[in-house]
Amino acid sequence: MDIVVTQLEHSVWEMKDRLGRHFGTIVAGQDDDFWIGPENRGARALPMIRFGPYASLGAVMTAIQAYMRYETGDLQQRTSFDPL
């Protein structure tokens, strides 16, 4: 499953799947850290992911990608990053 991230405000990004279903938000904190806020489908798709803090938006996306690969059983594509 792919998650598309679109910037809504200066420090808020929306997560949706390719069908446009809302998965939650990513928010930049006051300390230049980033946090995942899964909602609805996102809470079901990312139940065990670490919400944060992450050092960058790229780190958030890497964590989501690694988590989704692990959850779907794609062992050949696993990274060394462990989001838990």
C-alpha positions as CSV (number, residue, x, y, z in Angstrom):
1,M,0.0,0.0,0.0
2,D,1.3,3.4,-0.9
3,I,0.8,6.5,1.2
4,V,0.8,9.9,-0.4
5,V,1.8,12.9,1.7
6,T,0.5,16.4,0.8
7,Q,1.4,19.6,2.6
8,L,-1.7,21.3,4.1
9,E,0.0,24.1,6.1
10,H,3.5,25.2,6.9
11,S,3.9,22.4,9.5
12,V,1.1,19.9,8.7
13,W,1.0,17.2,6.0
14,E,-1.9,15.0,5.2
15,M,-1.5,11.2,4.6
16,K,-3.8,9.5,2.1
17,D,-3.6,6.3,0.2
18,R,-3.7,6.2,-3.6
19,L,-7.5,6.0,-3.6
20,G,-7.6,9.3,-1.6
21,R,-8.7,7.7,1.7
22,H,-7.5,9.8,4.7
23,F,-4.8,8.1,6.9
24,G,-4.0,11.0,9.3
25,T,-1.4,13.7,9.5
26,I,2.3,14.4,10.0
27,V,3.0,17.4,12.1
28,A,6.3,19.3,12.6
29,G,6.8,20.0,16.3
30,Q,8.3,23.1,17.9
31,D,11.7,21.4,18.4
32,D,12.1,20.7,14.7
33,D,10.9,17.2,15.2
34,F,8.1,15.4,13.3
35,W,5.2,13.3,14.6
36,I,2.8,10.8,12.9
37,G,-0.9,11.3,13.9
38,P,-2.7,8.3,12.3
39,E,-6.5,8.5,12.1
40,N,-9.2,6.2,11.0
41,R,-7.6,4.0,8.3
42,G,-4.1,5.1,9.4
43,A,-4.7,3.8,12.9
44,R,-5.7,0.4,11.5
45,A,-2.9,0.3,8.9
46,L,-0.1,1.6,11.2
47,P,-1.1,0.2,14.6
48,M,2.4,-0.4,16.0
49,I,4.4,2.3,14.3
50,R,6.4,4.7,16.5
51,F,4.6,8.1,16.4
52,G,7.8,10.1,16.9
53,P,9.8,12.1,17.3
54,Y,11.6,11.8,13.9
55,A,14.4,14.1,12.8
56,S,12.9,15.0,9.4
57,L,9.9,14.5,7.1
58,G,12.1,12.1,5.1
59,A,12.7,10.0,8.3
60,V,8.9,9.8,8.8
61,M,8.4,8.5,5.3
62,T,11.2,6.0,5.7
63,A,9.6,4.7,8.9
64,I,6.2,4.3,7.2
65,Q,7.8,2.6,4.2
66,A,9.8,0.2,6.4
67,Y,6.7,-0.5,8.5
68,M,4.5,-1.2,5.5
69,R,7.1,-3.5,4.0
70,Y,7.3,-5.4,7.2
71,E,3.6,-5.6,7.7
72,T,3.0,-6.9,4.2
73,G,5.7,-9.5,4.6
74,D,8.1,-8.2,1.9
75,L,11.2,-9.6,3.5
76,Q,13.3,-9.0,0.5
77,Q,12.8,-5.3,0.7
78,R,13.2,-4.8,4.5
79,T,15.5,-2.0,5.6
80,S,17.7,-2.0,8.7
81,F,15.5,0.6,10.2
82,D,13.2,-0.7,12.9
83,P,10.3,1.7,13.5
84,L,9.4,0.1,16.8
